[in-house]
């Protein structure tokens, strides 16, 4: 993929039940306008119906245009296990790095847009970069709070993460017989 822009966001940080879902979406820089035309916004500002419509469009374009989606589901047991020796921030660093590696073909020429979960946005970028390794050294990395509302690719990643978390929560609701 030429000149990939990769947006990364999560859904489900902090809730007492259900998975933490992280999505990295990689699109060519020239395809950003497609996401704008679809009406991509931060997943939190779209109602459930509209979020699903936009999600379906994103997935359709991903299939037809070769966009890459790195999707990580971290269930409650995995979160609990991690928290025995780590922090929620360190877990997100790990999950962001894993999702990015799933969404990138090569480790050169990427521009990353991270929705920073750490109070120190620069530290978050540095930690994610460190987890990815030397291959991302030439990448441009932008790490900001609320990046999902500032960058269209990160907004699209937030939609993919949120819809996948919602699907997981619906499955859990059916399994337990409880309406979440």
Residue, then its C-alpha position, 0 to 999 in steps of 0.5 A: x500500500x502506497x503512503x499508508x495512514x493508520x488510525x488506531x483507537x479502542x472501545x471498551x476501556x474501563x467497563x466492568x464487563x466485556x472485551x476491550x477492542x482495539x482497531x488499527x485501520x490502514x488506508x492509502x493517504x489518497x483514500x482519506x477523502x472516501x472516509x470523509x464522504x462516508x460521513x466518518x466521525x468519532x463512533x461516540x457521536x453516531x447513533x447505533x444505526x448510523x454507526x453500523x451503516x458506516x461500518x458496513x461501508x468501511x468494511x466494503x471499501x476495505x475489501x474492494x480497495x485493499x485497506x487493512x484492518x488490524x482488530x484485537x479483542x482482549x477479553x476480561x480474563x486477559x485484562x485481569x491477567x495483565x493487570x496482575x503485573x501491568x497497567x491498563x495503559x501498558x495493556x493498551x500500548x501492547x494491543x495498539x502495537x499488535x493491531x498496527x502490525x496486523x494492519x501494516x504490510x511493511x514497516x516503512x513509510x507509515x503515518x500513525x494516528x493514535x488516540x492516546x490513552x495516556x495522560x502524556x500523549x508523547x509518552x504513549x506514542x513512544x511506548x507504542x513505537x517501542x513495542x513495534x520495534x525498530x521498523x517503525x523508526x521512520x514513521x510519523x506518529x501523531x498521538x493525541x487525546x480525542x484523535x478519533x474526533x480529529x482524524x478521519x482514519x482514527x474515527x473510522x478505526x473507532x467505528x470498527x472497534x465500537x461495532x465489534x465491541x457491540x457485537x461481542x456485548x450482544x453475544x454476551x447478553x444472549x449467552x448470559x440471558x441479561x440485557x446489557 
